[in-house]
């Protein structure tokens, strides 16, 4: 299938990453899923080659690549190994990007170079057991006490939390603040007294990237670890934080694109090899239509994602473009992977077939980084030019 027309340099980069991913990651992709094991050796290789710092500014040891290059990179890694794609997504579009954009000079110098080398791994704590899509209902607090903030509460579904050396935590900086007011973010280091994690959750997909609950029992965090202090009288700090994670939605969509591309290629190849009634099944119109629909949806998603990755405002993807791309890609990858499994017949239902894994992995995209339902609310608000009160149903 013809790719979106990239400039020659970026297209050459795509081909370089594709060859690298095929050689380095494809063979063991099923292993990380089957064993539910974090692909540490893959992360070490990515760090050694400088890929963990692809979008981090050059003055802090990174390559300073634009969002579109990071998007292409994620797409090609996720195409062959979803779990390694998650490692890259966390490094490229997680807390390190927020630090690079929002951190002060001391914080950038302290944390970013060791993120590039792989010495530091950042997790992120936003959702809580009773505050997921309604994240402004969060109750975790970070209250000032001399030269520290006292962090108290818990976070759920913290990606890579028990492996992380640091976690970026969203919390309320005023005990009586409500809604988005007062929400800020600070970074807590592993080993801080009172900081504990649960056993990893048993997941349907993305099983090589563990998720844990993290607990903060009056943890004392130095004031110099505050990335954005919450203002109890304003929503400004919350809006700043949410804006900094715009690239995360584009990265999520890029991984959807990669998984869908892998499913499409796998199903297309199988349809040419599998014979029924004396001929390859690709000669049956029913299969042709499935492959055609898969191609259309992947092509449409690519257009939307690349637009979001190149149409920037103040260095961030346009919020509407990012929301549109993620919503469409989240639902597209499920349709494509499911049709790919259907083309494989009962073989696709077995764990010996990569399609089974792709179907499971594709499901989580629509949950993290904003559910598809929340994205529809977000898009509607931007289309109407007003904020709707979801609490009123």
C-alpha positions, 0 to 999 in steps of 0.5 A, a space after each residue: 500500500 502506498 505510503 503518505 508522501 513524506 519528504 525524502 529524508 523522512 522517508 529514508 528514516 522510515 525505511 531505516 527504522 523499519 529494517 531495524 525493527 524487523 531485525 531487532 524486535 519482530 522475532 521476540 514480539 510474541 515472547 514478551 506477550 506470552 511471558 508478560 515480561 518487560 522488554 528490557 533488552 529492547 529498551 537497552 538497545 534503543 537507549 544505546 542507539 539514542 532512540 529514547 532521546 529522539 525528540 528530546 532537545 539536543 542540548 540535553 543529549 537528545 536528537 531534537 527531532 520534530 513530532 512527525 519524525 517521532 510519529 513515524 518512528 512509533 508507527 514502525 516500531 508498533 508495526 512489529 512489536 506493540 510492547 516495544 512501541 509502548 516503551 518508545 511511546 513512554 519515552 517520546 511522549 510521556 513525562 520527559 516531553 513534559 519536562 522538556 517543555 514545562 520544566 525549568 533549566 535545572 530540572 531539564 539538566 537534572 533529568 533529561 540527559 539520563 532519560 536519553 541514556 536510559 538510566 532514568 525511566 519515567 512513569 506517569 500517575 494521573 488516573 485514580 481508582 475513582 477518577 479515570 475519565 473524570 480525572 478532575 475528581 482526583 483526590 491525591 494531594 501535594 500540600 506545602 510543608 517547608 521546603 517540601 510538598 507532602 504527597 498523599 493519595 494513590 494512582 491507578 494504571 501507572 504504566 511501567 510504575 514498578 520499573 520507573 525510577 521517577 513518576 510524574 504525579 498529578 495532584 491537588 496543591 490545595 486541600 479544598 480545591 475542586 474540579 480542575 482548579 488547584 491541579 498541578 504536577 510534581 516528580 517523585 523518585 523511587 525509594 522516597 519513604 512512603 512510596 509503594 507500588 502494587 503487583 502489576 495488573 493482569 491485562 488483556 493486551 500490552 502485557 509486556 508493559 506492566 501497569 500498577 497502582 502506586 500509593 503515597 503515604 505522606 511522601 515528602 517531595 522537594 519543592 524543586 521537583 514541582 513541574 507545575 504548581 497548582 493554582 487553587 483559584 484558577 484552571 490555568 495550571 491544569 490547562 498547561 499540563 493537559 496541553 503538554 500531553 497533546 503529543 501523547 494522543 498523536 503517539 497513541 494514534 501512531 501506534 494504532 497505525 503501526 498495529 493496523 499496518 502490521 495486521 493488514 500486511 499479515 492478513 494480505 499475505 495470508 490471503 495470497 497463501 491460503 487456498 480453499 476450493 482450489 484457489 487462493 482466498 484472495 480471489 474471492 470478492 468477500 476477502 478482496 472487500 475486507 482487504 480494500 476496507 482495511 486499506 481505506 481505513 489505514 490510509 485515512 488514519 495516516 492522513 489524519 495522524 500526519 496532519 496532527 503531527 505537522 499542524 502545530 501551535 506553539 510547538 504542540 499538535 492542534 488539539 482538535 487535530 490530535 483528538 480527531 486522529 486519536 479517536 479515528 485511529 483507536 476505532 480503526 485499529 480494532 476494526 482492521 485487526 478484527 477483520 485480519 483475524 476473520 481472514 485467518 479463520 480459526 487459525 487467527 483465533 489461536 495463540 500461535 497466530 500473531 493476529 490473536 495478539 494484535 486483536 488484544 493489543 488493539 483494544 487498549 488504545 481506546 482506553 488510555 490517553 482519553 477514552 473514545 467517549 471522552 474524545 467525542 465530548 472534547 471534539 464536540 466542545 471544540 466544534 461548538 466552541 463551548 464547554 459542556 458540563 458532563 456532570 449534568 448528563 
